[in-house]
Amino acid sequence: MNLFIKKLILYSILSFGVLFLINYLLLLRVNNNITADHDNLEQTINVNADVVFIGSSRCWVHFNPSFFNEKFNLKTINIGVDGHTELSMAYSRLVDYLKGNDNPKYAVLSFDPFIRAGSFEGTSENIVHKNSFSRYAFRPINKDWQTIKQFNFNTLEKYFPLYAIFKYDQLANCLFPNNNSSFTKYGYDRHDESWNTNIFQLVSNLKSKFFDTSEISAIKEALTKIDKLCCNNRIKLICIQTPVFENIYDKEAFRITKNICDTLNISFIDANIRSIRTDTSSFYNANHMNTSGVNKMNDYLSQISNLFCE
């Protein structure tokens, strides 16, 4: 019996070691690659940008780093996360970025009525794209990423080799990473397609995704936390509100965001201008602009001489 137990223990140790090695080799394989564009924690180390864009998909889709590089002569990076409107996620991404880079001069937050405060307790109820970030779940190999804590991976996912990769069906993506991602090519999620108005969807229901006035206090607290992080690292925080299609524009809702920033003495720019939001050719869906819309917004931003100032 003792011999059996010893063999079982030895077999378990060897099995764990083999799994650990395979997990390690898979992470080496994907280390300098991306599987889903925004799972770019390692790819955004040693960038040392002057401007860092943070926020949800409306950040990820609307801010083209090349424009800011060329127009303002400032090295720029977009680290928005698709599907995550929580300010806590924007905060986490900025925290992780600062771990591997010199402090930027500016942090630009996509700030509009779609945002939520989120949880700053380390976890979030929003698990959109949890599968894409599961490559970072195995704690013994990966860094202690603040962003990954938002997804609340369980103990097995964090400490058992390959478990998260298989559970979230990421083996193929690790073996054959996306070397042709939007982030690699453009630095943001560029969309050249037009909005098919022949199947013009009802968009008024998107207004239901705006934050409620009861959430304002929590949003202010979350935004204050981001601002404090920036102040402590000598970074100027700027909030920019980008266009939505006219059918979901609500003057009062888009005024509240400005009032929040004014109250907290945070720089705010409203780029949600009428000439863009009334033009269907500027969007690929009701709340995301295509390349044409992004270029029009950039034309507007280029006229703001004090957009980036000390």
Secondary structure as UniProt FT lines:
FT   HELIX           2..30
FT   TURN            31..32
FT   TURN            41..44
FT   STRAND          51..54
FT   HELIX           57..62
FT   HELIX           65..72
FT   STRAND          76..78
FT   TURN            82..83
FT   HELIX           87..99
FT   STRAND          106..110
FT   TURN            113..114
FT   TURN            128..129
FT   HELIX           130..133
FT   HELIX           134..136
FT   TURN            139..141
FT   HELIX           146..149
FT   TURN            150..151
FT   HELIX           155..159
FT   TURN            161..162
FT   HELIX           163..167
FT   TURN            168..169
FT   HELIX           171..175
FT   TURN            179..180
FT   HELIX           182..186
FT   HELIX           197..199
FT   HELIX           204..209
FT   HELIX           213..215
FT   HELIX           216..232
FT   TURN            233..234
FT   STRAND          236..241
FT   HELIX           246..248
FT   HELIX           251..264
FT   STRAND          267..270
FT   HELIX           274..277
FT   HELIX           280..282
FT   STRAND          283..285
FT   TURN            286..287
FT   STRAND          288..289
FT   HELIX           291..302
FT   TURN            305..306
//
